Amino acid sequence: MKLAESELKVLKIISLHNGISRKELSKITGLSQAAITIISKSLIQNEYIIEGERISNGLGRKEVMLSSNPHKFFFLGIDIGGYRVRLALSDNSLSVLHTTEFPISDGNTEPSKESFIRARVLQFLTEIEHPASSLDAIGIGVTGIVDSKNRTILSIPNAALSIPNADNWENLDIVQMLSEEFGCPVFLDEGGRTMALTEKFIGKAKEEDDFIIVHSAFGVVAGIMTNGQILKGAQNIGGLLGHITADPNGPRCTCGNYGCLENIVTYPMLEREFSLSGNGHRNLSLVEAYRQNDKQAIDVCISAGQAFGIALSNVVNLFNPVSIYLGGPMFDDFPILFEETRRTITLRANRFATVSLRLDRTTHNHEQGIYGALLLAKTQYLFSTMD
Ligand SMILES: [Zn+2]
């Protein structure tokens, strides 16, 4: 069934909320209460939404809350990072029913990376005894470059850290292969952007139209939402924060440039910096030394926070976001990195932009990417006609 534009609009808002009244819908959409009544009736009949409990509005009258029907669809999310791939199956409410992960290097010996991913998805669905034919849509988020038609993975730059021969992970025609195999639409996008979807739909940015999300683990990815739209750019490269030049004298990056931010502020690079710093605790890892208040460990984190903060203060001046959300294991293990990033942004970005800027952690942290892949499937499947 094809939904009308007004139905999609209402469905989108219901999906953003965990229970919303018809009155509230009318207020948000600007549609009359009579129109909302007709639209919600049609959405209920077609099982897109369900009626929930009656909540008192404080004036004695009780209102019925509407939510999206959790059992309407099945979505598969594929989150391809620089060193691992995660898979998850969810229902329409984005409750993850099953999940698994495997190192990306498992595919090294496979001649076709597309068929390697397909085989792992089939294996996953067999193991959880879920029929492949019942998938409604597949969403793929990748820490890499995607072509402008969102069909092909052009490269995964930071995969070279975990894959000796990373050229094999270029020009993957993955959308076509998976859509032929599973007979459902397959959507592909860059991982930072899918993480932005997570913050927008099931995180702290529900009411925000201008925000930035940055996740740093083995690489650095970013999603930039400006005026309610995710930035893509002419060649779909927009938001490639990990590969902006942060140190012109820095080492060669796997992307071909020198001194990329990703060569300074990822977890492995921090550990490398610490081991090169001539510290007196060579038997300690960075995280162990940090926990013992080792000065060199703290200094490594402070200089990484400064590099991060300088990069982000440029982003703040360019996009003037309401919030920046930071995620990844570095911020779990080294709280001073977050604080130094905040301090540097406040120091360097324009004061009119920072006066109400909020710096926060991402809502779903390590799960941000897999939820993003699921949300890409769900939102593109349901709302693509609205773009
Ligand atoms: Zn680079």
Residues whose N, C-alpha, C, O or C-beta is under 5 A from the ligand:
A	BS01	ZN	G242 H243 C253 T254 C255 N257 C260
